[in-house]
Amino acid sequence: MSDFYQNGVITNFHNLTDRSCEALEQDLKRFSQRRPMGLILPSLYSELEGPALTKIIDQISQVDYLSEVVIGLDRADRDQFLRARDFFSRLPQRHRILWNDGPRLQALDAELAAEELAPQEAGKGRNVWFCSGYVLASGRTEAVALHDCDITTYNRTLLARLLYPVANPHFSYQFCKGYYARIADGKLNGRVGRLMVTPMLRALKKICGPLEYLNYLDSYRYPLSGEFAMRTDVLGGIRIPSDWGLEIGVLSEVYRNHSFKQLCQVDIADHYDHKHQPLSPDDATNGLYRMSLDIAKALYRKLATLGVTLSEESFRTLKATYYRTALDMIENYYHDAMMNGLVVDRHSEEQAVELFAQTIMEAGTTFLESPRDKPFIPSWGRVQSAFPDMLERMYDAVEADNRGEV
């Protein structure tokens, strides 16, 4: 059972009564008559071979208020794409698969790259970006949700609660972020969120002062969650990061484009678990090492656009302030876990904090050495200004792939 406080700058939707999924879905079915809804699923082909996505699709198959499901498929050859078509064929809703590695979408990607408008690296950001373009091209929805495909604790209540604030025609919310407790198998998870992002934001507020942007980010209970929903027209104006800074980057974009009254967050699950990334302390290209670097760089880029001066000295100060703040929070989480009968390995928690302190400095050095870095994929609005027919051509390419044309 959640608390009921509204103690941030954005509206918080709590789970106060454990309202049934069926009751939520009845409302959403009624809302869908005025505001059609869709779902984006960014997926790796390998996730089709695991148990999580099978359960997710079984759950989504029972949802009757969705007008469209858009699946972004990465790392798939032609035979795997055809198997994916069979895998998703049990969805009763209209659904389309974006074969991101197929020749049609690859040709469009190359055309965009020639004008420096394409994603610069493969990954979830690129996948979500192409899916967003298809949603805009399709024009079948006015509200769309997105969630990951490796959620092992998934049930369709998550989707219903995530969409409700932006789907309700009596509400004015344009964007909704999901949050939940990262607890599974008797352990407290979510190390990057707990031990890096939150203490880093608190440290930045001590150093930079109470900036509105930092207070805004600190209002999100789980800023790194991969689950969010928005009005479809929001997709056209946001720039999506192509690296692990996706979630922070999206929050920064909606902060730039919308008022706080149009933003909210919602409690979507009592427990949540998905594929865990290793700490990878010896490899900056993988795991939580890579993730923490990209997140820190995303924060630095945004602060610079807000006029904050960043230097080697400020990064050294930030590292020291962060480290002390994070160590204090380890103690808080340890006590919370003990009271709730959960396991926390304090040694591994401190190892994570030591790595994150290191990445705060490394990300700062990279930021200062690469001031012209372009991590954001251009918005679809900008793409359309350069290629007015790109969305239509992408739509036709996806339709051809899904019809099985060679």
Order of alpha helices (4+ residues) and beta strands (2+ residues): beta-alpha-beta-alpha-beta-alpha-beta-alpha-alpha-beta-alpha-beta-beta-beta-alpha-alpha-beta-beta-alpha-beta-alpha-alpha-alpha-beta-alpha-alpha
